[in-house]
């Protein structure tokens, strides 16, 4: 079953990814549509982004700060002001209980109706021409289990209750970079902003990146008869009849 063109703009969305630039590659066009519709979008970047260079002369602390600044700038292009960094070490991320607790904390703070992350089941993609970064899968796995059961279950992580963070039920989980899409979002009108946001990551991408992204988004657009789209696998965590705050 596919949700096709059903664009849902909730009050709050939380996007959880491993690295600065993951959002811009995957779904910044959808973010731009959400913010245009009045949705409050928060980004949570899990790693410190210190492994984004093979140059032996690179100062890794400076690189981490550069990528932090690039992500904040990219977020502003699509209307996002709230960008949070957990600063786990880049390149060796694991879906630990500590990470799940930290993501549960953010979910309970933000209290989103939708949480977006990558599809944690994807190891190989793009016609077997791409090995998914293990940090992507680790962040996504931890995010999925922070959504359920951790965020909504009171006895899990009681220390969060001590911080005044009550349980929260997320309505839907959107997984991007997936091979099992059930929702396509038309981003034709916001695609240029997506690329402008991606090009903020000057330490990582060049001007030619737009051609690759256009091809990718055009393929998704064909599924619903539009020029450009972004694809998601949507998991309904709590149906409409289940109260959420």
KEMAR-883506 format. One line per field, with one value per atom (N, C-alpha, C): residue number from 1; atom name; x, y, z. Coordinates in steps of 0.05 Angstrom, whole numbers. Layout:
// residues N
num = c(NUM;...);
atomo = c(CA;...);
c1 = c(X;...);
c2 = c(Y;...);
c3 = c(Z;...);
// end
This chain:
// residues 245
num = c(1;1;1;2;2;2;3;3;3;4;4;4;5;5;5;6;6;6;7;7;7;8;8;8;9;9;9;10;10;10;11;11;11;12;12;12;13;13;13;14;14;14;15;15;15;16;16;16;17;17;17;18;18;18;19;19;19;20;20;20;21;21;21;22;22;22;23;23;23;24;24;24;25;25;25;26;26;26;27;27;27;28;28;28;29;29;29;30;30;30;31;31;31;32;32;32;33;33;33;34;34;34;35;35;35;36;36;36;37;37;37;38;38;38;39;39;39;40;40;40;41;41;41;42;42;42;43;43;43;44;44;44;45;45;45;46;46;46;47;47;47;48;48;48;49;49;49;50;50;50;51;51;51;52;52;52;53;53;53;54;54;54;55;55;55;56;56;56;57;57;57;58;58;58;59;59;59;60;60;60;61;61;61;62;62;62;63;63;63;64;64;64;65;65;65;66;66;66;67;67;67;68;68;68;69;69;69;70;70;70;71;71;71;72;72;72;73;73;73;74;74;74;75;75;75;76;76;76;77;77;77;78;78;78;79;79;79;80;80;80;81;81;81;82;82;82;83;83;83;84;84;84;85;85;85;86;86;86;87;87;87;88;88;88;89;89;89;90;90;90;91;91;91;92;92;92;93;93;93;94;94;94;95;95;95;96;96;96;97;97;97;98;98;98;99;99;99;100;100;100;101;101;101;102;102;102;103;103;103;104;104;104;105;105;105;106;106;106;107;107;107;108;108;108;109;109;109;110;110;110;111;111;111;112;112;112;113;113;113;114;114;114;115;115;115;116;116;116;117;117;117;118;118;118;119;119;119;120;120;120;121;121;121;122;122;122;123;123;123;124;124;124;125;125;125;126;126;126;127;127;127;128;128;128;129;129;129;130;130;130;131;131;131;132;132;132;133;133;133;134;134;134;135;135;135;136;136;136;137;137;137;138;138;138;139;139;139;140;140;140;141;141;141;142;142;142;143;143;143;144;144;144;145;145;145;146;146;146;147;147;147;148;148;148;149;149;149;150;150;150;151;151;151;152;152;152;153;153;153;154;154;154;155;155;155;156;156;156;157;157;157;158;158;158;159;159;159;160;160;160;161;161;161;162;162;162;163;163;163;164;164;164;165;165;165;166;166;166;167;167;167;168;168;168;169;169;169;170;170;170;171;171;171;172;172;172;173;173;173;174;174;174;175;175;175;176;176;176;177;177;177;178;178;178;179;179;179;180;180;180;181;181;181;182;182;182;183;183;183;184;184;184;185;185;185;186;186;186;187;187;187;188;188;188;189;189;189;190;190;190;191;191;191;192;192;192;193;193;193;194;194;194;195;195;195;196;196;196;197;197;197;198;198;198;199;199;199;200;200;200;201;201;201;202;202;202;203;203;203;204;204;204;205;205;205;206;206;206;207;207;207;208;208;208;209;209;209;210;210;210;211;211;211;212;212;212;213;213;213;214;214;214;215;215;215;216;216;216;217;217;217;218;218;218;219;219;219;220;220;220;221;221;221;222;222;222;223;223;223;224;224;224;225;225;225;226;226;226;227;227;227;228;228;228;229;229;229;230;230;230;231;231;231;232;232;232;233;233;233;234;234;234;235;235;235;236;236;236;237;237;237;238;238;238;239;239;239;240;240;240;241;241;241;242;242;242;243;243;243;244;244;244;245;245;245);
atomo = c(N;CA;C;N;CA;C;N;CA;C;N;CA;C;N;CA;C;N;CA;C;N;CA;C;N;CA;C;N;CA;C;N;CA;C;N;CA;C;N;CA;C;N;CA;C;N;CA;C;N;CA;C;N;CA;C;N;CA;C;N;CA;C;N;CA;C;N;CA;C;N;CA;C;N;CA;C;N;CA;C;N;CA;C;N;CA;C;N;CA;C;N;CA;C;N;CA;C;N;CA;C;N;CA;C;N;CA;C;N;CA;C;N;CA;C;N;CA;C;N;CA;C;N;CA;C;N;CA;C;N;CA;C;N;CA;C;N;CA;C;N;CA;C;N;CA;C;N;CA;C;N;CA;C;N;CA;C;N;CA;C;N;CA;C;N;CA;C;N;CA;C;N;CA;C;N;CA;C;N;CA;C;N;CA;C;N;CA;C;N;CA;C;N;CA;C;N;CA;C;N;CA;C;N;CA;C;N;CA;C;N;CA;C;N;CA;C;N;CA;C;N;CA;C;N;CA;C;N;CA;C;N;CA;C;N;CA;C;N;CA;C;N;CA;C;N;CA;C;N;CA;C;N;CA;C;N;CA;C;N;CA;C;N;CA;C;N;CA;C;N;CA;C;N;CA;C;N;CA;C;N;CA;C;N;CA;C;N;CA;C;N;CA;C;N;CA;C;N;CA;C;N;CA;C;N;CA;C;N;CA;C;N;CA;C;N;CA;C;N;CA;C;N;CA;C;N;CA;C;N;CA;C;N;CA;C;N;CA;C;N;CA;C;N;CA;C;N;CA;C;N;CA;C;N;CA;C;N;CA;C;N;CA;C;N;CA;C;N;CA;C;N;CA;C;N;CA;C;N;CA;C;N;CA;C;N;CA;C;N;CA;C;N;CA;C;N;CA;C;N;CA;C;N;CA;C;N;CA;C;N;CA;C;N;CA;C;N;CA;C;N;CA;C;N;CA;C;N;CA;C;N;CA;C;N;CA;C;N;CA;C;N;CA;C;N;CA;C;N;CA;C;N;CA;C;N;CA;C;N;CA;C;N;CA;C;N;CA;C;N;CA;C;N;CA;C;N;CA;C;N;CA;C;N;CA;C;N;CA;C;N;CA;C;N;CA;C;N;CA;C;N;CA;C;N;CA;C;N;CA;C;N;CA;C;N;CA;C;N;CA;C;N;CA;C;N;CA;C;N;CA;C;N;CA;C;N;CA;C;N;CA;C;N;CA;C;N;CA;C;N;CA;C;N;CA;C;N;CA;C;N;CA;C;N;CA;C;N;CA;C;N;CA;C;N;CA;C;N;CA;C;N;CA;C;N;CA;C;N;CA;C;N;CA;C;N;CA;C;N;CA;C;N;CA;C;N;CA;C;N;CA;C;N;CA;C;N;CA;C;N;CA;C;N;CA;C;N;CA;C;N;CA;C;N;CA;C;N;CA;C;N;CA;C;N;CA;C;N;CA;C;N;CA;C;N;CA;C;N;CA;C;N;CA;C;N;CA;C;N;CA;C;N;CA;C;N;CA;C;N;CA;C;N;CA;C;N;CA;C;N;CA;C;N;CA;C;N;CA;C;N;CA;C;N;CA;C;N;CA;C;N;CA;C;N;CA;C;N;CA;C;N;CA;C;N;CA;C;N;CA;C;N;CA;C;N;CA;C;N;CA;C;N;CA;C;N;CA;C;N;CA;C;N;CA;C;N;CA;C;N;CA;C;N;CA;C;N;CA;C;N;CA;C;N;CA;C;N;CA;C;N;CA;C;N;CA;C;N;CA;C;N;CA;C;N;CA;C;N;CA;C;N;CA;C;N;CA;C;N;CA;C;N;CA;C;N;CA;C;N;CA;C;N;CA;C;N;CA;C;N;CA;C;N;CA;C;N;CA;C;N;CA;C;N;CA;C;N;CA;C;N;CA;C;N;CA;C);
c1 = c(17;0;18;11;27;10;23;8;10;27;29;32;12;14;4;-3;-15;7;9;29;17;29;20;39;29;45;36;50;43;53;49;59;89;99;128;139;163;178;207;217;245;259;282;298;323;329;352;370;395;414;441;459;486;503;502;522;509;524;518;519;500;495;476;472;454;426;416;389;388;408;407;408;424;424;396;384;361;334;329;302;298;316;314;291;284;261;235;232;209;209;233;235;226;234;226;196;183;154;141;152;142;144;167;170;152;149;131;102;95;68;65;86;85;94;104;114;140;143;168;186;208;226;252;260;284;303;329;349;365;371;389;410;435;458;474;477;487;517;533;562;574;600;615;626;622;629;659;675;704;719;705;719;714;706;698;721;745;768;790;803;826;853;852;876;891;916;931;937;935;940;915;893;868;867;860;855;827;824;797;778;789;771;761;778;769;749;754;735;708;708;683;667;681;668;659;675;667;641;640;616;592;596;575;564;582;573;559;569;556;528;524;498;478;487;469;461;480;474;455;459;442;414;411;385;370;383;370;359;372;362;334;328;302;284;291;273;276;298;302;322;314;331;341;328;335;351;378;396;412;410;423;444;466;489;494;495;501;531;546;576;587;573;586;608;628;651;642;650;644;659;645;658;656;650;650;624;603;578;566;555;541;514;494;467;465;480;482;457;455;434;438;463;468;457;462;453;422;410;381;370;382;373;375;398;401;381;375;354;326;322;296;292;314;313;304;316;310;280;272;244;225;230;213;214;237;239;223;226;214;185;178;150;139;152;143;121;105;86;100;120;136;165;178;207;216;237;249;277;284;311;316;339;344;332;330;321;344;342;365;370;352;355;372;379;393;423;435;464;476;463;473;451;458;437;448;431;438;449;433;440;466;470;495;520;517;540;546;533;537;535;554;553;545;523;513;532;537;555;544;561;551;540;550;539;510;503;475;457;465;449;447;470;470;452;454;437;408;402;374;363;379;369;363;382;377;353;349;327;300;299;275;267;286;279;277;287;280;251;242;213;196;203;188;208;209;190;198;222;233;218;212;200;174;158;131;127;149;147;159;143;152;175;175;197;224;224;250;264;288;304;291;288;275;290;316;331;319;306;293;268;255;233;244;267;280;286;290;295;269;246;221;210;221;214;194;169;148;148;137;135;120;127;114;110;86;80;83;101;105;83;72;51;62;81;92;122;134;163;167;182;188;217;221;248;256;277;287;311;321;341;332;309;297;292;290;283;254;239;212;194;194;179;149;135;106;94;112;103;123;113;129;120;139;132;142;124;131;148;173;191;200;185;192;196;177;178;199;209;229;256;259;284;308;305;328;337;319;327;342;333;347;376;380;407;423;411;424;433;416;424;447;446;467;494;493;518;530;515;527;549;549;569;593;606;629;652;656;678;674;649;642;633;621;609;618;617;622;597;599;576;563;578;567;549;546;529;500;491;463;454;472;464;456;472;466;440;437;412;388;389;366;358;378;372;357;367;356;327;323;296;277;287;271;260;276;267;244;246;224;200;204;182;165;178;164;142;146;127;100;100;74;69;85;79;86;107;116;145;156;183;203;200;220;206;215;203;224;217;232;215;228;213;218;197;199;183;193;177;165;138;124;114;122;113;94;70;51;56;66;74;49;34;10;-13;-33;-54;-69;-85;-99;-116;-127;-145;-130;-103;-87;-80;-87;-80;-50;-42;-14;-14;7;8;26);
c2 = c(-24;0;25;44;69;93;111;136;157;152;169;199;215;244;256;240;250;264;290;306;314;305;310;330;352;373;376;362;363;388;390;413;411;387;384;359;362;339;340;316;313;295;305;289;281;255;243;230;239;227;226;211;208;232;243;263;289;311;335;328;337;333;309;291;268;278;298;309;322;337;352;333;312;292;278;272;255;268;289;298;327;344;373;386;375;385;382;359;354;372;376;394;422;431;458;460;439;439;440;425;426;454;466;492;513;511;529;526;502;496;503;513;521;500;477;456;465;460;465;440;443;421;424;402;401;380;387;368;358;332;320;305;315;303;288;262;245;246;247;246;274;274;300;308;290;296;301;288;293;274;256;237;243;268;275;284;274;281;260;253;235;250;276;292;289;279;276;302;324;350;363;350;361;362;384;387;377;355;343;359;373;390;413;424;446;436;412;400;396;386;382;408;430;456;466;462;471;457;431;416;423;429;440;466;484;510;506;488;482;472;454;443;464;481;503;521;527;544;530;505;489;488;484;483;509;531;557;561;550;553;541;520;507;514;534;544;531;517;503;518;525;540;523;501;484;460;462;440;431;406;395;374;374;356;339;313;295;290;294;293;265;244;218;217;200;199;189;204;198;174;156;133;107;108;84;82;95;96;68;63;38;45;28;33;24;38;31;40;29;38;68;76;105;123;115;130;130;107;106;124;125;142;172;179;207;215;197;203;203;186;186;213;223;250;271;271;291;288;264;259;270;265;275;305;317;346;359;348;360;353;328;318;319;307;308;289;296;277;257;267;251;251;228;226;215;228;219;210;187;177;161;149;132;104;88;61;44;33;19;-8;-17;-44;-43;-20;-18;-19;-41;-44;-38;-49;-44;-30;-12;3;13;27;39;17;-4;-26;-38;-42;-54;-38;-12;6;23;17;33;16;18;6;27;23;43;47;71;77;65;51;39;59;83;104;110;109;114;93;68;46;47;53;54;76;100;122;116;104;98;76;55;34;45;62;73;92;107;125;110;88;72;62;52;41;62;86;108;116;116;121;101;75;54;31;24;30;53;64;80;106;121;148;147;126;125;107;95;76;87;92;106;92;66;54;53;57;57;85;84;108;126;116;133;159;160;184;207;201;222;233;217;226;246;240;258;285;285;311;325;313;325;318;297;290;266;273;253;237;212;196;211;204;216;195;195;176;191;180;190;178;193;183;167;178;165;166;145;144;144;164;166;157;137;126;135;151;158;141;143;125;96;91;64;52;26;12;1;9;1;25;45;69;65;79;79;107;127;155;170;185;202;231;248;276;292;307;324;347;348;370;387;386;402;431;442;471;478;459;465;453;442;428;446;470;489;496;499;504;480;456;432;433;440;440;463;486;508;500;485;475;455;437;417;430;451;465;481;484;496;478;452;433;434;457;461;443;434;416;388;382;355;352;372;370;392;387;407;414;433;443;421;401;380;361;363;344;347;370;374;354;347;329;302;292;266;266;287;289;292;308;311;284;268;242;224;225;209;218;244;254;251;252;249;220;201;173;170;182;181;196;218;233;217;200;183;166;159;141;154;181;195;216;215;232;261;267;294;296;320;323;313;320;313;305;284;275;263;261;247;224;201;177;169;159;150;124;108;86;96;95;106;83;85;66;81;70;82;70;87;77;78;99;102;112;96;104;128;140;165;162;138;135;134;131;130;158;168;196;200;222;231;261;270;298;314);
c3 = c(0;0;0;-17;-19;-11;3;11;-11;-31;-55;-48;-55;-54;-28;-8;16;33;30;44;71;92;120;132;141;153;182;201;229;243;268;283;287;292;298;284;274;262;273;279;288;267;257;238;252;252;265;244;241;222;235;222;233;228;204;196;186;189;174;144;129;100;94;113;107;101;115;110;83;76;50;27;28;7;5;28;28;26;42;44;52;44;50;35;12;-3;12;25;42;66;78;101;93;70;61;58;48;46;74;93;120;132;130;143;129;103;89;99;107;117;146;159;187;207;197;215;228;254;268;265;251;246;262;275;291;279;276;267;291;291;311;295;297;283;304;300;321;325;303;306;306;312;312;285;265;237;234;249;249;230;216;199;169;163;136;118;123;107;110;87;88;87;87;86;113;112;138;152;138;150;163;160;170;200;212;240;245;259;261;278;298;314;297;281;263;242;232;212;225;249;264;266;273;276;249;229;202;193;198;189;207;232;249;237;230;219;192;175;150;153;173;178;187;205;215;191;174;151;132;127;109;120;146;159;154;157;154;126;106;79;75;90;88;112;127;148;175;180;206;223;247;266;288;295;318;308;311;303;327;333;357;349;363;358;382;379;402;404;382;383;390;382;383;362;367;349;322;302;274;264;250;237;252;278;294;310;301;316;319;343;348;360;355;367;396;413;441;456;481;499;506;509;515;492;467;445;444;449;449;470;494;515;507;494;486;465;447;427;439;458;472;486;498;511;491;467;447;438;434;426;447;472;494;497;490;491;468;444;420;418;425;424;396;377;349;343;322;311;292;278;259;267;267;269;242;231;205;211;199;200;175;171;149;154;133;135;146;170;182;169;152;140;115;105;79;84;73;74;46;25;-2;-18;-36;-50;-77;-92;-118;-137;-141;-159;-152;-126;-115;-120;-123;-127;-103;-80;-56;-31;-14;13;32;46;64;88;95;117;143;158;183;203;203;221;214;188;180;192;190;200;231;244;273;284;272;281;276;253;247;265;270;288;316;326;353;352;331;329;328;313;312;339;354;380;402;396;414;411;385;380;394;390;403;410;435;456;475;472;494;499;478;482;496;491;502;526;536;558;583;603;627;641;646;661;648;621;607;611;619;624;645;670;691;696;689;693;677;655;639;654;669;686;706;717;737;724;697;683;676;684;677;650;637;610;610;607;607;581;581;557;534;510;487;465;453;431;404;388;361;343;325;308;284;270;247;246;234;230;199;190;161;157;140;134;106;104;77;71;46;36;39;27;30;3;2;-22;-21;0;3;7;-11;-7;-7;10;10;7;7;5;-13;-32;-49;-44;-38;-33;-57;-70;-92;-82;-91;-82;-106;-127;-151;-144;-128;-122;-101;-86;-65;-71;-95;-101;-102;-113;-114;-86;-67;-40;-28;-34;-26;-35;-60;-71;-59;-55;-41;-13;1;27;25;6;3;-3;-19;-26;-3;18;43;54;47;58;39;39;20;26;50;56;45;36;28;-1;-13;-40;-58;-84;-104;-119;-138;-152;-169;-177;-195;-181;-154;-140;-148;-158;-165;-187;-206;-228;-217;-199;-187;-171;-155;-139;-156;-178;-196;-208;-216;-227;-207;-183;-161;-155;-153;-147;-170;-195;-218;-219;-212;-211;-192;-168;-149;-160;-174;-184;-204;-220;-239;-226;-201;-188;-184;-183;-178;-200;-222;-244;-240;-224;-220;-229;-231;-240;-220;-194;-174;-148;-135;-110;-92;-66;-47;-36;-31;-24;5;17;45;49;67;78;104;105;128;146;171;192;210;213;231;259;277;304;322;320;336;317;312;294;305;288;295;319;324;347;373;372;397;404;428;435;436;424;425;433;446;454;436);
// end
